[in-house]
Each structure stands twice: as C-alpha cells, then as structure tokens.
Amino acid sequence: MTLRNVTEEDLPLFFEHQRDEVALRMAAFPSRERDAFLTHWRTKVLRPENVTRTIVVGGRVAGYMGSWEQDGKRLIAYWMGREHWGKGLATRALSEFLVHEPVRPLHAWVAVHNAGSIRVLEKCGFRTVAQENPPHADGVAEVLMMLGPE
C-alpha cells in the first residue's frame, strides 16, 4: 500500500467508487453526477492548501484520503473501493496520511452506523468529541472525531 499525489487519471475511478450504493449508505453521503463530481474535485478538492492522496494497492487505485479547512476546523475524509474493505488498508493508509498532514487537531465526521470507519479512526488515535445531526447529513446522526489537542 502506498500513497501518491492524485492525478487526473484517478478521478474517473474515484467517481465510480462514490457511486457504489453500499458505500453510499455506509458513508451517508450523496453521490454526485459525473460532471459535478469532476468539477468539485478539480475546483475544490485539488486546491494547493488541501492535502489529497491516492491510495494504491498492488499497483491499482484503491481510494483516496484528503484534508481541508472548513468552518474553522481541519477535516479529513477518505473513500475506499468496496473490494478493499476489511483488509486493514484504510488504517494503514490513514496512518501514512497523518505523516503528510501535520496539522492538529484534525477532525472527521462519520455516520454513527459506520462502525468500520469509526474503528479505523480510533486505531489512528482519533476520539469522539461530539454527536449531532449536521445539516450536510440529511438527518443521519454523525459523530465528530478528533485527533490531537483542542
């Protein structure tokens, strides 16, 4: 497993990952249409102030990790293709990603029913600091997890 800079060629694979219905339910995050997805990545995600990496496993793109500033917090998120779930890859990728993203504290919103992602974050030192129904979550309860001091 390695992390590398995101390339334009990665975006169609990321698009396909975010269309997976099981993953969408787990993440409690809506899928975007192709043009909206690509525009979002090109204009918002791949900004120089963000840290975004492609996760590569066995020479194949497995997903991504990224961090950005929002509402006064440094947030992180990741998405793994479902065929890579349950193999410890997200935990390994997040551990490596944290070397590239030195800002602390880091925060992550996770749907309360997404036990796998909560466990990945906990293994990497994150702890739950709040639970709420944020506006972006369409009524799904989420936990806010944090790494580092407040």
C-alpha positions in Angstrom: 0.0 0.0 0.0 1.3 3.4 -1.0 0.1 7.0 -1.1 0.8 9.2 -4.0 -0.3 12.6 -5.4 -3.7 12.5 -7.1 -3.6 12.5 -10.9 -6.3 13.4 -13.4 -6.5 9.7 -14.4 -7.6 8.8 -10.8 -10.7 10.9 -10.9 -12.9 8.5 -13.0 -12.0 5.7 -10.6 -12.9 7.9 -7.6 -16.2 8.7 -9.4 -17.0 5.0 -9.7 -16.2 4.4 -6.1 -18.6 7.1 -4.9 -21.4 5.6 -7.0 -21.4 2.3 -5.0 -24.8 2.0 -3.3 -23.5 0.1 -0.3 -20.7 2.6 0.2 -23.1 5.5 -0.1 -25.3 4.0 2.6 -22.3 3.4 4.9 -20.9 6.9 4.4 -24.4 8.5 4.4 -23.2 10.8 1.7 -24.9 11.5 -1.6 -23.4 10.6 -4.9 -22.7 13.3 -7.5 -23.3 13.2 -11.2 -20.2 12.8 -13.2 -19.7 16.4 -14.3 -20.5 17.8 -10.9 -18.1 15.2 -9.3 -15.2 16.1 -11.7 -15.8 19.9 -11.3 -15.9 19.5 -7.5 -12.6 17.6 -7.5 -10.9 20.0 -9.9 -12.0 23.2 -8.3 -12.4 22.4 -4.6 -10.6 19.2 -3.6 -7.3 19.6 -5.6 -6.5 23.0 -4.2 -2.9 23.6 -3.1 -4.0 24.2 0.5 -5.6 20.8 0.7 -3.7 17.5 1.2 -5.1 14.8 -1.1 -3.5 11.5 -1.8 -4.4 8.4 -3.9 -4.2 5.1 -2.1 -2.6 2.5 -4.3 -2.7 -1.2 -3.5 -0.9 -3.8 -5.7 -0.5 -1.2 -8.4 -4.2 -0.4 -8.5 -6.0 2.7 -7.2 -7.9 1.6 -4.1 -9.2 5.0 -3.0 -8.2 8.4 -1.6 -7.5 10.4 1.6 -7.8 14.1 1.9 -7.9 17.0 4.3 -9.2 20.6 4.0 -10.2 23.6 6.1 -14.0 24.0 6.8 -15.8 26.0 9.4 -12.6 26.7 11.3 -11.6 23.0 11.5 -9.1 20.9 9.6 -11.2 18.0 8.4 -10.2 14.7 6.8 -12.1 12.2 4.8 -11.3 9.0 2.9 -13.0 6.7 0.5 -12.0 3.1 -0.3 -13.4 1.0 -3.1 -15.6 -1.7 -1.5 -13.3 -4.5 -2.8 -10.6 -3.2 -0.4 -12.8 -3.1 2.7 -11.9 -5.2 5.8 -8.3 -5.8 4.9 -6.7 -3.1 7.2 -5.8 -1.0 4.2 -7.8 2.1 5.4 -6.0 2.0 8.7 -2.6 1.7 7.1 -3.4 4.5 4.6 -4.7 6.8 7.3 -1.6 6.2 9.4 0.6 7.1 6.5 -1.5 10.0 5.5 -1.1 11.5 9.0 2.6 11.9 8.3 1.7 14.1 5.3 -0.9 16.1 7.2 0.8 17.6 10.3 -2.0 20.0 11.3 -3.6 19.1 14.6 -6.2 18.9 15.7 -7.8 17.0 12.8 -11.5 16.3 12.7 -13.6 13.7 10.9 -17.4 13.4 10.6 -18.6 9.8 10.5 -22.1 8.4 10.3 -22.8 6.7 13.6 -23.7 3.4 11.8 -20.3 3.3 10.1 -18.6 1.2 12.7 -15.7 0.3 10.3 -14.7 3.9 9.7 -15.1 4.8 13.4 -12.7 1.9 14.2 -10.2 3.0 11.6 -10.1 6.5 13.1 -9.9 5.1 16.6 -6.9 2.9 15.7 -5.2 6.0 14.4 -5.7 7.9 17.7 -9.0 9.8 16.9 -11.6 10.1 19.7 -15.3 11.0 19.6 -15.9 14.6 20.8 -19.5 15.2 19.7 -22.6 13.6 18.2 -25.1 15.5 16.2 -27.2 15.7 13.1 -25.3 18.1 11.0 -27.0 19.8 8.1 -24.9 18.0 5.4 -26.0 14.6 6.7 -29.7 14.5 5.7 -30.9 13.6 9.2 -28.3 10.9 9.7 -26.6 11.1 13.1 -22.9 11.6 12.9 -20.0 11.6 15.4 -17.3 14.2 15.2 -14.0 12.6 15.9 -10.7 14.4 16.6 -7.0 13.7 16.7 -4.8 16.0 18.8 -5.4 18.6 21.3 -8.2 21.1 21.0 
